[in-house]
């Protein structure tokens, strides 16, 4: 749950507590949001300026990304615009867009 903040232990003065406010879901549970767009997103952007989450996502395999909410290669979501948008965000972190591009081209050829 993104709306519940767990405060199980006190944080020592001067120390930090790191959290990842993302949600994992089953592939077929598309109605579950991947992260709360308010404080969770703001917390991520302020606390992770080096963009480690994008780097992690970029280096996952397509089936692993699908579990996190990325449409799988061949999904109707992918077109030249969405491929370009995702590439603009993740290619600098090493994400290979070829599986998505190939699947899209295969779908349009059939």
LOLUMKE-96850 format. One record per atom (N, C-alpha, C): residue number from 1; residue in one letter; x, y, z. Coordinates in Angstrom, 1 decimal, decimal comma. Each point is the difference from the previous one (the first is absolute). Layout:
! LOLUMKE-96850
kolse i NUM | aa a | u X | v Y | w Z
...
***
This chain:
! LOLUMKE-96850
kolse i 1 | aa x | u 0,8 | v -1,2 | w 0,0
kolse i 1 | aa x | u -0,8 | v 1,2 | w 0,0
kolse i 1 | aa x | u 0,9 | v 1,2 | w 0,0
kolse i 2 | aa x | u -0,4 | v 1,0 | w -0,9
kolse i 2 | aa x | u 0,8 | v 1,2 | w -0,1
kolse i 2 | aa x | u -0,5 | v 1,1 | w 1,0
kolse i 3 | aa x | u -1,1 | v -0,2 | w 0,6
kolse i 3 | aa x | u -0,6 | v 1,0 | w 0,8
kolse i 3 | aa x | u 0,3 | v -0,2 | w 1,5
kolse i 4 | aa x | u 0,8 | v -1,0 | w 0,3
kolse i 4 | aa x | u 0,4 | v -0,4 | w 1,4
kolse i 4 | aa x | u 1,5 | v 0,1 | w 0,1
kolse i 5 | aa x | u 0,4 | v 0,8 | w 1,0
kolse i 5 | aa x | u 1,4 | v 0,2 | w 0,3
kolse i 5 | aa x | u 0,4 | v -0,8 | w 1,2
kolse i 6 | aa x | u 0,9 | v -0,9 | w -0,1
kolse i 6 | aa x | u 0,4 | v -0,8 | w 1,1
kolse i 6 | aa x | u 1,1 | v 0,6 | w 0,8
kolse i 7 | aa x | u -0,2 | v 0,2 | w 1,2
kolse i 7 | aa x | u 1,0 | v 0,6 | w 0,9
kolse i 7 | aa x | u 0,3 | v -1,0 | w 1,1
kolse i 8 | aa x | u 0,6 | v -1,1 | w -0,3
kolse i 8 | aa x | u 0,2 | v -1,0 | w 0,9
kolse i 8 | aa x | u 1,1 | v 0,3 | w 1,1
kolse i 9 | aa x | u 1,0 | v 0,7 | w -0,4
kolse i 9 | aa x | u 1,1 | v 0,4 | w 0,9
kolse i 9 | aa x | u 0,3 | v 1,4 | w -0,2
kolse i 10 | aa x | u 0,6 | v 0,6 | w 1,1
kolse i 10 | aa x | u 0,4 | v 1,4 | w -0,1
kolse i 10 | aa x | u 1,3 | v 0,1 | w -0,8
kolse i 11 | aa x | u 0,1 | v 1,1 | w -0,7
kolse i 11 | aa x | u 1,2 | v 0,3 | w -0,7
kolse i 11 | aa x | u 0,9 | v 0,8 | w 0,8
kolse i 12 | aa x | u 1,2 | v -0,5 | w 0,2
kolse i 12 | aa x | u 1,0 | v 0,7 | w 0,8
kolse i 12 | aa x | u 0,3 | v 1,4 | w -0,5
kolse i 13 | aa x | u 0,0 | v 1,0 | w 0,8
kolse i 13 | aa x | u 0,3 | v 1,4 | w -0,5
kolse i 13 | aa x | u 1,3 | v 0,0 | w -0,9
kolse i 14 | aa x | u -0,1 | v 0,6 | w -1,1
kolse i 14 | aa x | u 1,2 | v 0,1 | w -0,9
kolse i 14 | aa x | u 0,0 | v -1,2 | w -1,0
kolse i 15 | aa x | u -0,8 | v -1,0 | w 0,2
kolse i 15 | aa x | u 0,0 | v -1,2 | w -0,9
kolse i 15 | aa x | u -1,1 | v 0,2 | w -1,0
kolse i 16 | aa x | u -0,1 | v -0,9 | w -1,0
kolse i 16 | aa x | u -0,9 | v 0,0 | w -1,0
kolse i 16 | aa x | u -0,7 | v -1,3 | w -0,2
kolse i 17 | aa x | u -1,3 | v 0,0 | w -0,4
kolse i 17 | aa x | u -0,7 | v -1,2 | w -0,3
kolse i 17 | aa x | u -0,4 | v 0,1 | w -1,5
kolse i 18 | aa x | u 0,4 | v -1,0 | w -0,7
kolse i 18 | aa x | u -0,3 | v -0,1 | w -1,4
kolse i 18 | aa x | u -1,2 | v -0,9 | w -0,3
kolse i 19 | aa x | u -0,9 | v 0,5 | w -0,8
kolse i 19 | aa x | u -1,2 | v -0,8 | w -0,3
kolse i 19 | aa x | u -0,2 | v 0,0 | w -1,6
kolse i 20 | aa x | u -0,6 | v -1,0 | w -0,5
kolse i 20 | aa x | u -0,4 | v 0,0 | w -1,4
kolse i 20 | aa x | u -1,5 | v -0,1 | w -0,1
kolse i 21 | aa x | u -0,6 | v 1,1 | w -0,4
kolse i 21 | aa x | u -1,5 | v 0,0 | w 0,0
kolse i 21 | aa x | u -0,5 | v -0,4 | w -1,4
kolse i 22 | aa x | u 0,2 | v -1,3 | w -0,3
kolse i 22 | aa x | u -0,5 | v -0,5 | w -1,3
kolse i 22 | aa x | u -0,8 | v -1,3 | w 0,4
kolse i 23 | aa x | u -0,8 | v -0,4 | w -0,9
kolse i 23 | aa x | u -0,8 | v -1,2 | w 0,2
kolse i 23 | aa x | u 0,3 | v -1,0 | w -1,0
kolse i 24 | aa x | u 0,1 | v -1,3 | w 0,4
kolse i 24 | aa x | u 0,1 | v -1,1 | w -0,9
kolse i 24 | aa x | u -1,4 | v -0,6 | w -0,1
kolse i 25 | aa x | u -0,3 | v -0,6 | w -1,2
kolse i 25 | aa x | u -1,3 | v -0,6 | w -0,2
kolse i 25 | aa x | u 0,2 | v -1,1 | w -1,0
kolse i 26 | aa x | u -1,1 | v -0,8 | w 0,0
kolse i 26 | aa x | u 0,0 | v -1,1 | w -1,0
kolse i 26 | aa x | u -0,3 | v 0,6 | w -1,4
kolse i 27 | aa x | u 0,5 | v -0,7 | w -1,0
kolse i 27 | aa x | u -0,1 | v 0,5 | w -1,4
kolse i 27 | aa x | u -1,5 | v 0,3 | w -0,3
kolse i 28 | aa x | u -0,9 | v -0,9 | w 0,4
kolse i 28 | aa x | u -1,4 | v 0,1 | w -0,4
kolse i 28 | aa x | u -0,8 | v 0,9 | w 0,9
kolse i 29 | aa x | u 0,7 | v 0,7 | w 0,9
kolse i 29 | aa x | u -0,7 | v 0,9 | w 1,0
kolse i 29 | aa x | u 0,2 | v 1,5 | w -0,5
kolse i 30 | aa x | u -0,4 | v 0,3 | w -1,2
kolse i 30 | aa x | u 0,3 | v 1,3 | w -0,5
kolse i 30 | aa x | u -0,6 | v 1,2 | w 0,7
kolse i 31 | aa x | u -1,0 | v -0,2 | w 0,8
kolse i 31 | aa x | u -0,7 | v 1,0 | w 0,7
kolse i 31 | aa x | u 0,8 | v 0,5 | w 1,2
kolse i 32 | aa x | u 1,1 | v -0,7 | w 0,4
kolse i 32 | aa x | u 0,8 | v 0,5 | w 1,1
kolse i 32 | aa x | u 1,0 | v 1,0 | w -0,4
kolse i 33 | aa x | u 0,0 | v 1,1 | w 0,6
kolse i 33 | aa x | u 0,9 | v 1,1 | w -0,4
kolse i 33 | aa x | u 1,4 | v -0,3 | w 0,5
kolse i 34 | aa x | u 1,0 | v 0,5 | w -0,8
kolse i 34 | aa x | u 1,4 | v -0,3 | w 0,3
kolse i 34 | aa x | u 0,5 | v 0,9 | w 1,1
kolse i 35 | aa x | u -0,5 | v 1,2 | w 0,1
kolse i 35 | aa x | u 0,5 | v 0,8 | w 1,1
kolse i 35 | aa x | u -1,0 | v 1,1 | w 0,2
kolse i 36 | aa x | u -0,1 | v 0,5 | w 1,2
kolse i 36 | aa x | u -0,9 | v 1,1 | w 0,3
kolse i 36 | aa x | u 0,6 | v 1,3 | w -0,6
kolse i 37 | aa x | u -0,8 | v 0,7 | w -0,7
kolse i 37 | aa x | u 0,6 | v 1,2 | w -0,7
kolse i 37 | aa x | u 0,2 | v 1,2 | w 0,8
kolse i 38 | aa x | u -0,3 | v 0,0 | w 1,2
kolse i 38 | aa x | u 0,2 | v 1,2 | w 0,9
kolse i 38 | aa x | u 1,3 | v -0,1 | w 0,7
kolse i 39 | aa x | u -0,1 | v -0,2 | w 1,3
kolse i 39 | aa x | u 1,2 | v 0,0 | w 0,9
kolse i 39 | aa x | u 1,0 | v -1,0 | w -0,4
kolse i 40 | aa x | u -0,4 | v -1,2 | w -0,5
kolse i 40 | aa x | u 1,0 | v -1,0 | w -0,3
kolse i 40 | aa x | u 0,8 | v 0,4 | w -1,2
kolse i 41 | aa x | u -0,6 | v 0,6 | w -1,0
kolse i 41 | aa x | u 0,8 | v 0,4 | w -1,2
kolse i 41 | aa x | u 0,9 | v 1,2 | w 0,4
kolse i 42 | aa x | u -0,6 | v 0,9 | w 0,8
kolse i 42 | aa x | u 0,8 | v 1,2 | w 0,4
kolse i 42 | aa x | u 1,2 | v -0,5 | w 0,8
kolse i 43 | aa x | u -0,2 | v -0,9 | w 0,9
kolse i 43 | aa x | u 1,1 | v -0,5 | w 0,9
kolse i 43 | aa x | u 1,1 | v -0,7 | w -0,9
kolse i 44 | aa x | u -0,4 | v -0,7 | w -1,0
kolse i 44 | aa x | u 0,9 | v -0,7 | w -0,9
kolse i 44 | aa x | u 0,9 | v 1,1 | w -0,7
kolse i 45 | aa x | u -0,7 | v 1,0 | w -0,6
kolse i 45 | aa x | u 0,7 | v 1,0 | w -0,8
kolse i 45 | aa x | u 1,0 | v 0,8 | w 0,9
kolse i 46 | aa x | u -0,4 | v 0,3 | w 1,2
kolse i 46 | aa x | u 0,8 | v 0,8 | w 0,9
kolse i 46 | aa x | u 1,2 | v -0,8 | w 0,6
kolse i 47 | aa x | u -0,3 | v -1,3 | w 0,3
kolse i 47 | aa x | u 1,0 | v -0,8 | w 0,7
kolse i 47 | aa x | u 0,9 | v -0,8 | w -0,9
kolse i 48 | aa x | u -0,4 | v -0,2 | w -1,2
kolse i 48 | aa x | u 0,8 | v -0,9 | w -1,0
kolse i 48 | aa x | u 0,4 | v 0,8 | w -1,2
kolse i 49 | aa x | u 0,6 | v 1,2 | w 0,1
kolse i 49 | aa x | u 0,3 | v 0,8 | w -1,2
kolse i 49 | aa x | u 0,9 | v -0,7 | w -1,0
kolse i 50 | aa x | u 0,8 | v -1,0 | w 0,5
kolse i 50 | aa x | u 0,9 | v -0,8 | w -1,0
kolse i 50 | aa x | u -0,8 | v -1,0 | w -0,8
kolse i 51 | aa x | u -1,3 | v -0,1 | w 0,2
kolse i 51 | aa x | u -0,9 | v -0,8 | w -0,8
kolse i 51 | aa x | u 0,4 | v -1,5 | w 0,0
kolse i 52 | aa x | u 0,3 | v -0,6 | w 1,1
kolse i 52 | aa x | u 0,3 | v -1,4 | w 0,1
kolse i 52 | aa x | u -1,1 | v -0,9 | w -0,4
kolse i 53 | aa x | u -1,3 | v 0,4 | w 0,2
kolse i 53 | aa x | u -1,1 | v -0,8 | w -0,3
kolse i 53 | aa x | u -0,1 | v -0,1 | w -1,6
kolse i 54 | aa x | u 0,2 | v 1,0 | w -0,7
kolse i 54 | aa x | u 0,0 | v 0,0 | w -1,5
kolse i 54 | aa x | u 1,1 | v -0,9 | w -0,4
kolse i 55 | aa x | u 1,2 | v 0,0 | w 0,6
kolse i 55 | aa x | u 1,1 | v -0,8 | w -0,4
kolse i 55 | aa x | u -0,3 | v -1,5 | w 0,2
kolse i 56 | aa x | u -0,7 | v -0,3 | w 1,1
kolse i 56 | aa x | u -0,4 | v -1,4 | w 0,3
kolse i 56 | aa x | u -1,0 | v -0,4 | w -1,0
kolse i 57 | aa x | u -1,0 | v 0,8 | w -0,3
kolse i 57 | aa x | u -1,0 | v -0,4 | w -1,0
kolse i 57 | aa x | u 0,6 | v -0,2 | w -1,3
kolse i 58 | aa x | u 0,9 | v 0,8 | w -0,4
kolse i 58 | aa x | u 0,6 | v -0,1 | w -1,3
kolse i 58 | aa x | u 0,8 | v -1,3 | w -0,2
kolse i 59 | aa x | u 0,5 | v -0,5 | w 1,1
kolse i 59 | aa x | u 0,8 | v -1,2 | w -0,1
kolse i 59 | aa x | u -0,8 | v -1,3 | w 0,3
kolse i 60 | aa x | u -1,3 | v 0,1 | w 0,1
kolse i 60 | aa x | u -0,8 | v -1,2 | w 0,2
kolse i 60 | aa x | u -0,3 | v -0,6 | w -1,4
kolse i 61 | aa x | u -0,4 | v -1,2 | w 0,0
kolse i 61 | aa x | u -0,5 | v -0,7 | w -1,2
kolse i 61 | aa x | u -1,5 | v 0,4 | w -0,2
kolse i 62 | aa x | u -0,5 | v 0,0 | w -1,2
kolse i 62 | aa x | u -1,4 | v 0,4 | w -0,3
kolse i 62 | aa x | u -1,0 | v -0,8 | w 0,9
kolse i 63 | aa x | u 0,1 | v -1,3 | w 0,3
kolse i 63 | aa x | u -0,9 | v -0,6 | w 0,9
kolse i 63 | aa x | u 0,0 | v 0,6 | w 1,4
kolse i 64 | aa x | u 1,2 | v 0,4 | w 0,5
kolse i 64 | aa x | u 0,1 | v 0,6 | w 1,3
kolse i 64 | aa x | u -0,6 | v 1,4 | w 0,0
kolse i 65 | aa x | u 0,2 | v 0,7 | w -1,0
kolse i 65 | aa x | u -0,7 | v 1,3 | w -0,1
kolse i 65 | aa x | u -1,5 | v -0,1 | w -0,1
kolse i 66 | aa x | u -0,5 | v -1,0 | w -0,6
kolse i 66 | aa x | u -1,4 | v -0,2 | w -0,1
kolse i 66 | aa x | u -0,6 | v -0,2 | w 1,4
kolse i 67 | aa x | u 0,6 | v -0,6 | w 0,9
kolse i 67 | aa x | u -0,5 | v -0,2 | w 1,3
kolse i 67 | aa x | u -0,1 | v 1,4 | w 0,7
kolse i 68 | aa x | u 0,9 | v 0,9 | w -0,4
kolse i 68 | aa x | u 0,0 | v 1,3 | w 0,6
kolse i 68 | aa x | u -1,0 | v 1,0 | w -0,6
kolse i 69 | aa x | u -0,7 | v -0,5 | w -1,1
kolse i 69 | aa x | u -1,0 | v 0,9 | w -0,6
kolse i 69 | aa x | u 0,3 | v 0,4 | w -1,5
kolse i 70 | aa x | u 1,2 | v -0,4 | w -0,5
kolse i 70 | aa x | u 0,3 | v 0,3 | w -1,4
kolse i 70 | aa x | u -0,9 | v -0,9 | w -0,8
kolse i 71 | aa x | u -0,6 | v 0,5 | w -1,1
kolse i 71 | aa x | u -0,7 | v -0,9 | w -0,9
kolse i 71 | aa x | u 1,1 | v -1,0 | w -0,7
kolse i 72 | aa x | u -0,4 | v -1,2 | w -0,2
kolse i 72 | aa x | u 0,9 | v -1,0 | w -0,6
kolse i 72 | aa x | u 0,3 | v 0,4 | w -1,4
kolse i 73 | aa x | u 1,1 | v -0,5 | w -0,6
kolse i 73 | aa x | u 0,2 | v 0,2 | w -1,4
kolse i 73 | aa x | u -1,2 | v -0,6 | w -0,8
kolse i 74 | aa x | u -0,5 | v 0,7 | w -1,0
kolse i 74 | aa x | u -1,1 | v -0,4 | w -0,8
kolse i 74 | aa x | u -1,3 | v 0,5 | w 0,6
kolse i 75 | aa x | u -0,1 | v 0,6 | w 1,1
kolse i 75 | aa x | u -1,2 | v 0,6 | w 0,6
kolse i 75 | aa x | u -0,4 | v 1,1 | w -0,9
kolse i 76 | aa x | u -1,3 | v 0,3 | w -0,1
kolse i 76 | aa x | u -0,5 | v 1,1 | w -0,8
kolse i 76 | aa x | u 0,4 | v 1,3 | w 0,4
kolse i 77 | aa x | u 0,6 | v 0,2 | w 1,3
kolse i 77 | aa x | u 0,5 | v 1,2 | w 0,4
kolse i 77 | aa x | u 1,1 | v 0,5 | w -0,8
kolse i 78 | aa x | u 0,9 | v -0,9 | w -0,5
kolse i 78 | aa x | u 1,2 | v 0,4 | w -0,7
kolse i 78 | aa x | u -0,3 | v 0,5 | w -1,4
kolse i 79 | aa x | u 0,4 | v 1,2 | w -0,3
kolse i 79 | aa x | u 0,0 | v 0,6 | w -1,4
kolse i 79 | aa x | u 1,3 | v 0,9 | w -0,1
kolse i 80 | aa x | u 0,1 | v 0,6 | w -1,1
kolse i 80 | aa x | u 1,2 | v 0,8 | w -0,2
kolse i 80 | aa x | u 0,2 | v 1,1 | w 1,0
kolse i 81 | aa x | u -1,1 | v 0,6 | w 0,5
kolse i 81 | aa x | u 0,0 | v 1,0 | w 1,0
kolse i 81 | aa x | u 0,4 | v -0,5 | w 1,4
kolse i 82 | aa x | u -0,6 | v -1,1 | w 0,4
kolse i 82 | aa x | u 0,3 | v -0,5 | w 1,3
kolse i 82 | aa x | u 1,4 | v -0,6 | w 0,1
kolse i 83 | aa x | u 0,4 | v -0,6 | w -1,1
kolse i 83 | aa x | u 1,4 | v -0,5 | w -0,1
kolse i 83 | aa x | u 1,0 | v 1,2 | w 0,2
kolse i 84 | aa x | u -0,3 | v 1,1 | w -0,7
kolse i 84 | aa x | u 0,9 | v 1,1 | w 0,0
kolse i 84 | aa x | u 0,0 | v 0,6 | w 1,4
kolse i 85 | aa x | u -1,2 | v 0,1 | w 0,7
kolse i 85 | aa x | u -0,1 | v 0,6 | w 1,3
kolse i 85 | aa x | u 0,8 | v -0,8 | w 1,0
kolse i 86 | aa x | u -0,2 | v -1,3 | w 0,0
kolse i 86 | aa x | u 0,6 | v -0,9 | w 1,0
kolse i 86 | aa x | u 1,5 | v 0,0 | w -0,3
kolse i 87 | aa x | u 0,4 | v 0,0 | w -1,2
kolse i 87 | aa x | u 1,5 | v 0,0 | w -0,4
kolse i 87 | aa x | u 0,6 | v 1,3 | w 0,5
kolse i 88 | aa x | u -0,7 | v 1,1 | w -0,1
kolse i 88 | aa x | u 0,5 | v 1,3 | w 0,5
kolse i 88 | aa x | u 0,3 | v 0,0 | w 1,5
kolse i 89 | aa x | u -0,9 | v -0,7 | w 0,7
kolse i 89 | aa x | u 0,2 | v 0,0 | w 1,5
kolse i 89 | aa x | u 1,1 | v -1,1 | w 0,4
kolse i 90 | aa x | u 0,0 | v -1,2 | w -0,6
kolse i 90 | aa x | u 0,8 | v -1,1 | w 0,5
kolse i 90 | aa x | u 1,2 | v -0,4 | w -0,8
kolse i 91 | aa x | u 0,1 | v 0,5 | w -1,3
kolse i 91 | aa x | u 1,2 | v -0,5 | w -0,8
kolse i 91 | aa x | u 1,3 | v 0,5 | w 0,6
kolse i 92 | aa x | u 0,0 | v 1,2 | w 0,6
kolse i 92 | aa x | u 1,3 | v 0,5 | w 0,6
kolse i 92 | aa x | u 0,4 | v -0,9 | w 1,2
kolse i 93 | aa x | u -0,9 | v -0,9 | w 0,5
kolse i 93 | aa x | u 0,3 | v -0,9 | w 1,1
kolse i 93 | aa x | u 0,3 | v -1,4 | w -0,6
kolse i 94 | aa x | u 0,0 | v -0,1 | w -1,3
kolse i 94 | aa x | u 0,3 | v -1,3 | w -0,6
kolse i 94 | aa x | u -1,1 | v -0,9 | w -0,4
kolse i 95 | aa x | u -1,2 | v 0,5 | w 0,0
kolse i 95 | aa x | u -1,2 | v -0,8 | w -0,4
kolse i 95 | aa x | u 0,0 | v -0,3 | w -1,4
kolse i 96 | aa x | u -0,1 | v -1,3 | w -0,3
kolse i 96 | aa x | u -0,1 | v -0,5 | w -1,4
kolse i 96 | aa x | u -1,4 | v 0,0 | w -0,5
kolse i 97 | aa x | u -0,4 | v 0,9 | w -0,9
kolse i 97 | aa x | u -1,3 | v 0,1 | w -0,5
kolse i 97 | aa x | u -0,3 | v -1,0 | w -1,1
kolse i 98 | aa x | u 1,0 | v -0,8 | w -0,4
kolse i 98 | aa x | u -0,2 | v -0,8 | w -1,2
kolse i 98 | aa x | u -1,1 | v -1,1 | w 0,2
kolse i 99 | aa x | u -0,1 | v -0,7 | w 1,1
kolse i 99 | aa x | u -1,1 | v -0,9 | w 0,1
kolse i 99 | aa x | u -1,4 | v 0,6 | w -0,2
kolse i 100 | aa x | u -0,2 | v 1,2 | w 0,4
kolse i 100 | aa x | u -1,3 | v 0,7 | w -0,2
kolse i 100 | aa x | u -0,1 | v 0,4 | w -1,4
kolse i 101 | aa x | u 1,0 | v 0,5 | w -0,6
kolse i 101 | aa x | u 0,0 | v 0,4 | w -1,4
kolse i 101 | aa x | u -0,3 | v -1,2 | w -0,9
kolse i 102 | aa x | u 0,8 | v -1,1 | w 0,2
kolse i 102 | aa x | u -0,2 | v -1,2 | w -0,8
kolse i 102 | aa x | u -1,4 | v -0,5 | w 0,1
kolse i 103 | aa x | u -0,6 | v -0,1 | w 1,2
kolse i 103 | aa x | u -1,3 | v -0,5 | w 0,2
kolse i 103 | aa x | u -1,0 | v 0,9 | w -0,7
kolse i 104 | aa x | u 0,2 | v 1,3 | w 0,0
kolse i 104 | aa x | u -1,0 | v 1,0 | w -0,6
kolse i 104 | aa x | u 0,1 | v -0,2 | w -1,5
kolse i 105 | aa x | u 1,2 | v -0,1 | w -0,6
kolse i 105 | aa x | u 0,1 | v -0,2 | w -1,4
kolse i 105 | aa x | u -0,6 | v -1,3 | w -0,4
kolse i 106 | aa x | u 0,2 | v -1,1 | w 0,8
kolse i 106 | aa x | u -0,6 | v -1,3 | w -0,3
kolse i 106 | aa x | u -1,6 | v 0,1 | w -0,1
kolse i 107 | aa x | u -0,5 | v 0,7 | w 1,0
kolse i 107 | aa x | u -1,5 | v 0,2 | w 0,1
kolse i 107 | aa x | u -0,5 | v 0,7 | w -1,2
kolse i 108 | aa x | u 0,7 | v 1,1 | w -0,5
kolse i 108 | aa x | u -0,5 | v 0,8 | w -1,1
kolse i 108 | aa x | u 0,2 | v -0,8 | w -1,3
kolse i 109 | aa x | u 0,9 | v -0,9 | w -0,1
kolse i 109 | aa x | u 0,3 | v -0,7 | w -1,2
kolse i 109 | aa x | u -1,0 | v -1,2 | w -0,2
kolse i 110 | aa x | u -0,7 | v -0,4 | w 1,1
kolse i 110 | aa x | u -0,9 | v -1,1 | w -0,1
kolse i 110 | aa x | u -1,4 | v 0,4 | w -0,5
***
